[in-house]
């Protein structure tokens, strides 16, 4: 069955770094746009970054641009989110999402991984 499993979350001090992973199975990973979303306490879920399936075009929200880097390894069926210069406002549950490049109704979500930025 389809699975997206996030890992790599945890507690980090402001200014620190974390790298999240999203391991996919059960579908053709290379055909899907991969995205990271986050949802802070009491806030709506927001798009953080996305990477296309073919030419690996990337998109970032203004709040993370220059600090976060999204990447993917199609051979490993895994997407990554490298987060640097973390701020307390980055604290959230981070989710990965897969959307088929041509059939956008085909989408899958992971269960999320918690990131806490605090001293």
Secondary structure, DSSP 8 states (H G I E B T S, - for coil): --EEEEE--EEE-TT--EEEEEEEESS-GGGEEEEEEEE-TTS--EEEEEE-SSS--EEE-TTTTTTEEEEEETTTTEEEEEE-S--GGG-EEEEEEEEESS-TT-EEE---EEEEE--
